């Protein structure tokens, strides 16, 4: 168990240094005093002392912060030598604890916008992350930006695709295509092309588009943009804008929180995983012999536990509110997306290419729109799921980890760990993980009765007779309507 020895300054000494520093600033900055010969001479004589006091105060504050930092220990394995890790924030200006608003994202190239926002992070914000957020939901973005930024995450706003930014181009000769072809385009030979912000995102030829289209397009497009910015081994975290920190960890800030996430990513990196989950709805987890693939993370201050235990296991499950993808997984998913674009441009009625789809495609459960679009025409999968014997991902011939799937969810493989598998959100009994969806504050407009996320009070409200307009969903508290949870 790690132990960190720190000298911790007393509170009284810290207050004294801070008071002297403030006094120095106040006196030396008074022009009237500095112009008076007698006062000027006096100030000049005591200035070095004040400057030393200011420096001591700074050192004391830094020492105090260091002394309260926890050390994260993994009871599963030693991962400190693992390559890769989380993508690091920039810290070029250091002027704010959280990122700039990112409201100009819609006018930027998306990858450039993400990179620009990451570069504006403070050095203390060490974990790169992306938050999906509707353009009109500014208050939601401000809320989640503070939530994550104060916990050491370098967050970039990614404006979601919606009916104002998405358009469809379709062929008039869509033989065998399920998608309605109301428009015609000479560039599209079979099926439909969907654009977001005038960039082609996905080709659809074997899926009847549903209400999950927008969320699917949003996250698939973001994966492709982020893939340009990271190496194969780096992980990037992705969040929807209704996340909340589990109550057992909600008091942690800065490194005391982000160190848990970094330790989690080290575990996934050392195991060769391409995915990691920090929140799932109704997770289904693989139970290995002797629980050899399970583990525990916990923060310690000296020899004393400083955080709740965070258990992890290989799992799959619904919801996409908090997860991480490696650069390798991002590249693979983006290749599959580009294959779909190419296919709908082929002369009709060409069949789908008879080859396995890219690795990690079989790992995507939610967003459901991405799940269904990426699987179109797949003649098997190239791998990415975890081997039950080794706990590492393999190719198409690799045996699958077996779990109990819900009806209709068969074929969604176990590809990574759920961190916080023991942390069950009391408000949402089917949510597990370090993060959960705050459905008390943010209710889905698309699927308010979603069985994975309904709160008992919502069930009571749903059972009560309603008169007039629906209430309880206005402004920043309205869940966005662009995807399945």
Secondary structure by P-SEA (a helix, b strand, c coil): cbbbbbbcccaaaaaaaaaaaaaaaaaaacccccccaaaaaaaaaaaaaaaaaaaaaaaaaaaaaaaabbbbbbccccccccccccbbbbccccccccccccccccccaaaaaaaaaaaaccccccccbbbbbcccaaaaaaaaaaaccccccbbbbbbbbccccbbbbbbcccccccccccccccccccbbbbbccccccccccccccccaaaaaaaaaaaaaaaaacccccbbbbbbccccccccccccccccccaaaaaaaaaaaaaacccbbbccccbbbbbbcccccccccccccccccccccbbbbccccccccccccccaaaaaaaaaaaaaaaaaaacccccccccccccccccccccaaaaaaaaacccccccccbbbccccccccccccccccccccccccccccccccccccccccccccccccccccccbbbcccccccccccaaaaaaaacccccccccccccccccccccc
